[in-house]
Amino acid sequence: MNDKLYTLRPLNNQSFFQRLFNQLPEENSVIELNNLLATKPILCISQTDIDGIENRYKLSMLNEFRLNLEEFYAVYLNYCLVDKVLTDTELQELSHLKKILGLDDKTIENLHIKIGEIVYKQSLQEAVSDGRLTKIEIEFLEELENTLRLPKELAYKISYETRSLYVQNFVSKIINNKRLSPAEEKELNAISESLNISIELDGQIQEKLKKLKRYWAIENLDLPVIESDITIQKSEVLYLKIPNVNWFEFRGSRYTKSHTGHSTSYNLIKDFYLNPEGSTSNSHKISNIRKIDIGTLYLTNKRIIFQGIEKNSNIRIERIANFAFYSDYVEIVKDTGKNPTLQIKQNVDIFCMMLERLLKR
């Protein structure tokens, strides 16, 4: 009995005209076959049983209800493949079911491919769920491919797409978490090697990973020291040098008399510079400010130093209460005095990340 697969259904009542002309509802033939499948083991259903139904309703179920017959076979095939194995008994049952339903070889092949594709994909997803494909898993998948009678080209397509999707999802997770540590980079490479998938990313994704790798280093490692070409204090070290920076100030007086404190964060900075096209909160228009100078910007462990054409300026780190960042501008909010706006056309994100690190000391 297969009552868990095929549910017993009541027959439909005859319509007025069917009773008048002594006709049976044709759809009841399929219901009778369904009930036969629900109440008898597959191998106990004979061709005589099927012929009896068709003679009673004066029709060919294969001609009138082919899709229903295909569904009956597909349901049983799917049931047999729950454990990813077709036993000899199950193969015998499927062969018998094919025969009594009158399904041709091509139809059976298509059903095996359709159901097999689903089962094979599910098995692959389970196998790669930890980012690894072991020798045992590979051998199991090869055996399953044969059991399901999948064409080689289809099996490879499913396998490649499933493995590639896992790598893509792992990369997406890194970007969504805004974090690429050495451990995570090592894991990404290990996944790529184990799943035999080359990490081929588009330019935008590669640029984001490159940024995240550097951001992680700025957050977690000692800031890299570079050689200074200007005179700095003995206890001072240089972290960043950016040429062609414009120094702007607001027209008139704009002084900060009080401030609620430092309110930027690594995540806010990363969110903005990883997705500048989608960021609207930090849009910035040049208005009511005037250009003061152009020059080279230096960031040290103690100061922001500006070597301009007209004059030199510096802002001590401890004097900075906050800063606002934009696509290529940074407004430095000091505890007192004018707040300069620096137009930085390269490495503005690195400047903001490093400044954030210094302010968090």
C-alpha positions as CSV (number, residue, x, y, z in Angstrom):
1,M,0.0,0.0,0.0
2,N,1.2,3.5,-0.8
3,D,-1.4,5.6,1.1
4,K,1.3,8.0,2.1
5,L,2.0,8.9,-1.5
6,Y,-1.4,8.5,-3.1
7,T,-4.4,9.7,-1.0
8,L,-7.7,8.0,-1.4
9,R,-10.3,10.2,-3.1
10,P,-14.0,9.9,-3.5
11,L,-15.4,9.5,-7.0
12,N,-17.2,12.4,-8.5
13,N,-21.0,12.3,-8.7
14,Q,-22.7,11.9,-12.1
15,S,-24.3,14.9,-13.6
16,F,-27.9,15.0,-14.6
17,F,-27.2,14.2,-18.2
18,Q,-24.6,11.6,-17.3
19,R,-27.3,9.8,-15.3
20,L,-29.7,10.3,-18.1
21,F,-27.4,8.7,-20.7
22,N,-25.9,6.2,-18.3
23,Q,-22.4,7.7,-18.6
24,L,-19.6,7.8,-16.0
25,P,-17.5,10.9,-15.3
26,E,-14.3,10.3,-17.3
27,E,-12.2,11.9,-14.6
28,N,-13.2,9.1,-12.2
29,S,-11.0,6.8,-14.2
30,V,-8.0,8.7,-12.9
31,I,-9.4,8.7,-9.4
32,E,-9.9,5.0,-9.5
33,L,-6.3,4.5,-10.7
34,N,-5.1,6.8,-7.9
35,N,-7.1,4.8,-5.3
36,L,-5.7,1.6,-6.8
37,L,-2.1,2.9,-6.2
38,A,-3.1,4.0,-2.7
39,T,-4.4,0.6,-1.7
40,K,-2.3,-1.9,-3.4
41,P,1.5,-2.5,-3.7
42,I,2.8,-1.4,-7.1
43,L,3.9,-5.0,-8.0
44,C,0.4,-6.3,-7.1
45,I,-1.4,-4.0,-9.6
46,S,-1.8,-5.9,-12.9
47,Q,-2.5,-4.8,-16.4
48,T,-5.9,-6.4,-16.1
49,D,-6.7,-3.9,-13.3
50,I,-5.8,-1.0,-15.6
51,D,-7.7,-2.5,-18.6
52,G,-10.7,-2.9,-16.3
53,I,-10.8,0.8,-15.5
54,E,-10.4,1.8,-19.1
55,N,-13.1,-0.6,-20.3
56,R,-15.5,0.6,-17.6
57,Y,-15.0,4.2,-18.7
58,K,-14.6,3.4,-22.4
59,L,-11.4,5.4,-22.9
60,S,-7.6,5.3,-23.0
61,M,-6.2,7.0,-19.9
62,L,-2.9,7.4,-21.8
63,N,-4.7,9.5,-24.5
64,E,-7.1,11.3,-22.2
65,F,-5.0,11.8,-19.0
66,R,-1.3,11.5,-20.0
67,L,-0.2,14.2,-17.6
68,N,-1.9,12.5,-14.7
69,L,-0.1,9.2,-15.5
70,E,3.2,11.0,-15.7
71,E,2.5,12.6,-12.3
72,F,1.8,9.2,-10.8
73,Y,5.2,7.9,-12.0
74,A,7.0,11.0,-11.0
75,V,5.6,10.9,-7.4
76,Y,6.8,7.3,-7.0
77,L,10.2,8.0,-8.5
78,N,10.6,11.0,-6.1
79,Y,9.6,8.8,-3.2
80,C,12.2,6.2,-4.2
81,L,14.9,8.8,-4.4
82,V,14.4,10.2,-0.9
83,D,17.5,8.3,0.3
84,K,19.4,9.1,-3.0
85,V,19.5,5.4,-3.9
86,L,17.4,3.2,-6.2
87,T,17.3,-0.4,-4.8
88,D,16.7,-3.4,-7.0
89,T,13.2,-3.7,-5.6
90,E,12.5,0.0,-6.4
91,L,13.9,-0.4,-9.9
92,Q,11.6,-3.4,-10.4
93,E,8.6,-1.4,-9.1
94,L,9.4,1.6,-11.3
95,S,9.7,-0.7,-14.4
96,H,6.3,-2.3,-13.6
97,L,4.7,1.1,-13.0
98,K,6.0,2.3,-16.4
99,K,4.5,-0.8,-18.1
100,I,1.0,-0.7,-16.6
101,L,0.8,3.1,-17.1
102,G,1.9,2.7,-20.7
103,L,4.6,5.3,-20.6
104,D,7.2,5.2,-23.4
105,D,11.0,5.3,-22.9
106,K,11.4,8.9,-23.9
107,T,8.8,10.0,-21.3
108,I,10.4,8.0,-18.6
109,E,13.8,9.4,-19.5
110,N,12.5,13.0,-19.3
111,L,10.9,12.3,-15.9
112,H,14.1,10.9,-14.6
113,I,16.0,13.9,-15.8
114,K,13.4,16.3,-14.3
115,I,13.2,14.6,-10.9
116,G,16.9,13.7,-11.0
117,E,18.0,17.3,-11.6
118,I,16.2,18.4,-8.4
119,V,17.6,15.6,-6.3
120,Y,21.1,16.0,-7.7
121,K,21.1,19.8,-7.0
122,Q,19.8,19.3,-3.5
123,S,22.5,16.7,-2.8
124,L,25.2,19.0,-4.2
125,Q,24.0,21.9,-2.0
126,E,24.2,19.6,1.0
127,A,27.7,18.4,0.0
128,V,29.1,22.0,-0.4
129,S,27.3,23.5,2.6
130,D,30.6,23.6,4.5
131,G,32.6,25.0,1.6
132,R,34.4,21.7,1.0
133,L,34.0,18.7,-1.3
134,T,35.6,15.6,0.1
135,K,36.7,12.5,-1.9
136,I,33.8,10.6,-0.3
137,E,31.3,13.3,-1.3
138,I,32.6,13.4,-4.9
139,E,32.4,9.6,-5.2
140,F,28.8,9.7,-3.8
141,L,27.8,12.4,-6.3
142,E,29.3,10.5,-9.2
143,E,27.3,7.4,-8.2
144,L,24.2,9.5,-7.7
145,E,24.6,10.9,-11.2
146,N,24.6,7.4,-12.6
147,T,21.6,6.3,-10.5
148,L,19.6,9.3,-11.7
149,R,20.6,8.7,-15.3
150,L,21.6,12.3,-15.7
151,P,23.3,13.4,-19.0
152,K,27.0,14.3,-18.3
153,E,26.5,17.8,-19.6
154,L,23.5,18.5,-17.3
155,A,25.3,17.0,-14.3
156,Y,28.3,19.2,-14.9
157,K,26.2,22.3,-15.4
158,I,24.3,21.7,-12.1
159,S,27.6,21.0,-10.3
160,Y,29.4,24.0,-11.7
161,E,26.5,26.4,-11.0
162,T,26.1,25.1,-7.4
163,R,29.8,25.3,-6.6
164,S,30.1,28.8,-8.2
165,L,27.0,30.1,-6.3
166,Y,28.5,29.0,-3.0
167,V,31.7,31.0,-3.7
168,Q,29.6,34.0,-4.8
169,N,27.5,33.8,-1.7
170,F,30.6,33.7,0.5
171,V,32.0,36.8,-1.2
172,S,28.6,38.5,-0.8
173,K,28.7,37.7,2.9
174,I,32.1,39.3,3.2
175,I,30.9,42.4,1.5
176,N,27.7,42.6,3.5
177,N,29.7,42.2,6.7
178,K,32.1,44.8,5.5
179,R,35.0,42.7,6.7
180,L,37.9,40.8,5.0
181,S,40.4,39.6,7.6
182,P,43.4,37.4,6.7
183,A,41.4,34.4,8.2
184,E,38.5,35.1,5.9
185,E,40.7,35.6,2.9
186,K,42.4,32.3,3.7
187,E,39.0,30.6,4.0
188,L,37.8,32.1,0.6
189,N,40.9,30.6,-1.1
190,A,40.4,27.3,0.6
191,I,36.8,27.1,-0.5
192,S,37.8,28.0,-4.1
193,E,40.5,25.3,-4.1
194,S,38.3,22.6,-2.5
195,L,35.3,23.3,-4.8
196,N,37.6,23.7,-7.8
197,I,36.2,27.1,-8.7
198,S,38.4,30.0,-9.8
199,I,37.6,33.2,-8.1
200,E,36.7,35.3,-11.1
201,L,35.0,38.5,-9.9
202,D,34.0,41.6,-11.8
203,G,36.0,44.7,-11.3
204,Q,33.6,46.3,-8.9
205,I,33.6,43.3,-6.6
206,Q,37.4,43.0,-6.7
207,E,37.7,46.7,-5.8
208,K,35.4,46.2,-2.8
209,L,37.4,43.3,-1.6
210,K,40.6,45.2,-2.0
211,K,39.1,48.1,0.0
212,L,37.8,45.8,2.7
213,K,41.2,44.1,3.1
214,R,42.8,47.5,3.6
215,Y,40.1,48.7,5.9
216,W,40.5,45.6,8.1
217,A,44.3,46.3,8.4
218,I,43.6,50.0,9.4
219,E,41.1,48.9,12.1
220,N,43.2,46.0,13.5
221,L,46.9,46.4,12.8
222,D,49.5,49.0,13.5
223,L,49.0,51.8,10.9
224,P,51.8,51.6,8.3
225,V,54.4,54.3,8.7
226,I,55.8,56.0,5.5
227,E,58.9,58.1,5.1
228,S,58.2,61.8,5.5
229,D,59.5,64.5,3.1
230,I,58.6,67.3,5.6
231,T,59.9,68.1,9.0
232,I,57.9,66.5,11.7
233,Q,58.4,66.1,15.5
234,K,60.6,63.3,16.9
235,S,57.7,61.5,18.4
236,E,55.6,61.9,15.3
237,V,55.2,59.4,12.5
238,L,53.6,59.8,9.1
239,Y,50.8,57.5,7.9
240,L,49.4,59.1,4.8
241,K,50.4,61.7,2.2
242,I,47.8,63.0,-0.4
243,P,48.8,65.6,-3.0
244,N,46.5,68.1,-4.8
245,V,44.1,68.7,-1.8
246,N,41.9,71.8,-1.8
247,W,41.4,73.6,1.5
248,F,37.9,75.3,1.7
249,E,36.4,77.4,4.5
250,F,32.9,78.7,5.0
251,R,32.3,82.3,4.1
252,G,32.0,84.5,7.2
253,S,32.3,82.9,10.6
254,R,31.3,79.4,11.4
255,Y,32.5,78.4,14.8
256,T,31.6,75.4,16.8
257,K,30.7,76.5,20.3
258,S,29.6,73.1,21.6
259,H,29.6,69.6,20.2
260,T,27.9,66.4,21.3
261,G,31.1,64.4,20.7
262,H,32.5,62.1,18.1
263,S,29.7,60.4,16.1
264,T,31.3,58.7,13.0
265,S,32.2,55.0,12.9
266,Y,34.1,52.5,10.8
267,N,30.9,51.0,9.6
268,L,29.4,54.3,8.5
269,I,32.6,55.1,6.6
270,K,32.7,51.7,5.0
271,D,29.0,51.8,4.1
272,F,29.5,55.1,2.3
273,Y,32.7,54.4,0.4
274,L,31.8,50.8,-0.6
275,N,28.5,51.9,-2.1
276,P,28.9,55.6,-3.0
277,E,26.3,55.3,-5.8
278,G,23.6,54.3,-3.3
279,S,24.6,56.8,-0.5
280,T,22.5,59.9,-0.3
281,S,22.8,61.0,3.3
282,N,26.3,62.3,2.7
283,S,25.7,64.1,-0.6
284,H,27.6,67.4,-0.5
285,K,27.3,70.6,-2.6
286,I,29.8,73.3,-2.7
287,S,27.9,76.3,-1.4
288,N,28.8,79.2,0.8
289,I,32.4,78.1,1.0
290,R,35.5,79.6,-0.6
291,K,38.7,78.0,-1.6
292,I,41.6,79.0,0.5
293,D,44.5,77.1,-0.8
294,I,45.7,73.9,-2.6
295,G,48.5,71.7,-1.4
296,T,49.6,68.4,0.1
297,L,47.8,66.8,3.0
298,Y,49.7,64.8,5.6
299,L,48.2,62.6,8.4
300,T,50.5,61.8,11.3
301,N,49.8,60.2,14.7
302,K,49.5,63.7,16.1
303,R,48.3,66.1,13.4
304,I,46.7,66.8,10.1
305,I,49.3,68.9,8.3
306,F,48.5,70.9,5.2
307,Q,51.4,72.2,3.1
308,G,49.8,74.8,0.8
309,I,51.0,77.1,-1.9
310,E,49.8,80.1,0.1
311,K,50.5,78.9,3.7
312,N,50.9,75.9,5.9
313,S,48.3,74.8,8.4
314,N,48.0,72.0,10.9
315,I,45.2,70.6,13.2
316,R,46.1,68.6,16.2
317,I,44.2,65.3,16.5
318,E,43.0,66.1,20.0
319,R,41.4,69.3,18.7
320,I,39.2,67.3,16.4
321,A,35.7,66.8,17.8
322,N,34.3,65.0,14.8
323,F,34.4,65.0,11.0
324,A,31.8,64.7,8.2
325,F,32.7,62.7,5.1
326,Y,31.4,63.0,1.5
327,S,32.3,61.5,-1.9
328,D,35.5,63.5,-2.1
329,Y,35.2,66.0,0.8
330,V,35.9,65.8,4.5
331,E,34.8,68.5,6.9
332,I,36.9,68.7,10.0
333,V,34.9,69.7,13.0
334,K,37.2,71.2,15.6
335,D,36.3,71.8,19.3
336,T,36.6,75.6,18.6
337,G,37.4,77.8,15.6
338,K,36.7,77.4,11.9
339,N,36.0,74.0,10.4
340,P,38.0,73.5,7.2
341,T,36.5,71.4,4.4
342,L,39.2,69.4,2.5
343,Q,38.6,68.3,-1.0
344,I,40.5,65.0,-1.3
345,K,40.3,63.4,-4.8
346,Q,42.2,60.2,-4.0
347,N,42.2,57.9,-1.0
348,V,39.6,59.9,0.8
349,D,38.2,56.7,2.3
350,I,41.7,55.7,3.6
351,F,42.1,59.2,5.1
352,C,38.7,58.8,6.9
353,M,39.4,55.3,8.2
354,M,42.9,56.4,9.5
355,L,41.5,59.5,11.1
356,E,38.7,57.4,12.7
357,R,41.4,55.1,14.1
358,L,43.4,58.0,15.6
359,L,40.3,59.6,17.1
360,K,39.4,56.3,18.8
361,R,42.7,56.0,20.6
